[in-house]
């Protein structure tokens, strides 16, 4: 069975692509972006657990 791990990271409004590119280079896949009550956003990411 495939196992996954998850992480949540804030997405600053001035450079969300840079943050997502950083996580993507480490094998993380974007699952969802959620707006916070304060007006910001957070990204939920996942990747397959290796070995």
KERO-162165 format. One line per field, with one value per residue: residue in one letter; y, x, z of N, C-alpha, C in turn; residue number from 0. Coordinates in steps of 0.2 Angstrom, whole numbers. Example, Ala and Ser with C-alpha at 12.3 -4.5 7.8 and 13.67 -1.06 7.14 Angstrom:
! residues 2
res = A / S
npy = -28 / -11
npx = 66 / 64
npz = 39 / 35
capy = -22 / -5
capx = 62 / 68
capz = 39 / 36
cpy = -16 / 0
cpx = 66 / 64
cpz = 39 / 39
n = 0 / 1
This chain:
! residues 51
res = X / X / X / X / X / X / X / X / X / X / X / X / X / X / X / X / X / X / X / X / X / X / X / X / X / X / X / X / X / X / X / X / X / X / X / X / X / X / X / X / X / X / X / X / X / X / X / X / X / X / X
npy = -6 / 11 / 24 / 41 / 57 / 73 / 91 / 108 / 124 / 142 / 154 / 167 / 183 / 190 / 181 / 168 / 158 / 156 / 149 / 138 / 132 / 129 / 119 / 110 / 106 / 97 / 86 / 88 / 88 / 99 / 100 / 108 / 125 / 136 / 149 / 160 / 166 / 178 / 183 / 179 / 165 / 147 / 133 / 116 / 101 / 86 / 70 / 55 / 43 / 38 / 22
npx = 4 / 3 / 10 / 8 / 14 / 11 / 10 / 8 / 9 / 12 / 7 / 14 / 8 / 16 / 25 / 20 / 22 / 36 / 37 / 29 / 36 / 48 / 44 / 39 / 51 / 56 / 48 / 35 / 18 / 5 / -10 / -21 / -26 / -30 / -40 / -37 / -45 / -40 / -36 / -25 / -17 / -15 / -5 / -9 / 0 / 6 / 16 / 23 / 29 / 45 / 53
npz = 0 / -4 / 5 / 12 / 16 / 23 / 23 / 28 / 23 / 24 / 12 / 6 / 0 / -9 / -15 / -20 / -30 / -29 / -17 / -19 / -29 / -23 / -13 / -22 / -29 / -20 / -21 / -16 / -19 / -23 / -15 / -11 / -9 / 4 / 9 / 23 / 38 / 41 / 29 / 22 / 14 / 14 / 9 / 6 / 5 / -2 / -2 / -8 / 3 / 4 / 4
capy = 0 / 17 / 29 / 48 / 62 / 79 / 97 / 114 / 130 / 148 / 157 / 175 / 186 / 193 / 176 / 161 / 153 / 154 / 145 / 132 / 129 / 126 / 113 / 105 / 103 / 92 / 81 / 89 / 90 / 104 / 97 / 113 / 131 / 138 / 156 / 160 / 171 / 184 / 186 / 175 / 158 / 142 / 127 / 109 / 97 / 79 / 67 / 48 / 41 / 34 / 17
capx = 0 / 6 / 9 / 9 / 15 / 7 / 13 / 4 / 14 / 8 / 9 / 14 / 5 / 21 / 29 / 18 / 25 / 43 / 36 / 27 / 42 / 53 / 41 / 39 / 57 / 57 / 44 / 29 / 12 / 0 / -17 / -26 / -25 / -36 / -39 / -37 / -50 / -36 / -35 / -20 / -18 / -10 / -5 / -9 / 4 / 8 / 21 / 24 / 34 / 50 / 56
capz = 0 / -4 / 11 / 10 / 21 / 22 / 26 / 27 / 23 / 22 / 5 / 6 / -6 / -14 / -19 / -19 / -34 / -27 / -11 / -21 / -33 / -18 / -11 / -28 / -31 / -15 / -22 / -14 / -24 / -21 / -15 / -10 / -6 / 8 / 12 / 30 / 40 / 41 / 22 / 19 / 12 / 16 / 5 / 9 / 1 / 0 / -6 / -6 / 8 / 1 / 7
cpy = 6 / 22 / 36 / 52 / 69 / 85 / 103 / 120 / 136 / 150 / 164 / 177 / 188 / 188 / 169 / 156 / 151 / 149 / 138 / 128 / 126 / 119 / 107 / 102 / 98 / 86 / 82 / 91 / 94 / 100 / 102 / 119 / 134 / 145 / 156 / 166 / 178 / 187 / 183 / 169 / 153 / 136 / 121 / 105 / 90 / 76 / 60 / 47 / 36 / 29 / 16
cpx = 4 / 5 / 11 / 10 / 12 / 11 / 8 / 9 / 10 / 11 / 8 / 12 / 10 / 25 / 26 / 21 / 32 / 42 / 34 / 32 / 47 / 50 / 41 / 45 / 59 / 52 / 37 / 24 / 7 / -7 / -22 / -23 / -31 / -35 / -41 / -42 / -46 / -34 / -29 / -22 / -13 / -11 / -5 / -5 / 5 / 13 / 21 / 30 / 39 / 53 / 55
cpz = 0 / 2 / 9 / 16 / 19 / 26 / 24 / 28 / 21 / 16 / 6 / 0 / -11 / -17 / -18 / -23 / -32 / -21 / -14 / -26 / -28 / -15 / -16 / -30 / -25 / -15 / -19 / -19 / -20 / -21 / -15 / -7 / -3 / 10 / 19 / 32 / 40 / 34 / 19 / 16 / 14 / 11 / 8 / 3 / 3 / -4 / -4 / -2 / 4 / 6 / 14
n = 0 / 1 / 2 / 3 / 4 / 5 / 6 / 7 / 8 / 9 / 10 / 11 / 12 / 13 / 14 / 15 / 16 / 17 / 18 / 19 / 20 / 21 / 22 / 23 / 24 / 25 / 26 / 27 / 28 / 29 / 30 / 31 / 32 / 33 / 34 / 35 / 36 / 37 / 38 / 39 / 40 / 41 / 42 / 43 / 44 / 45 / 46 / 47 / 48 / 49 / 50
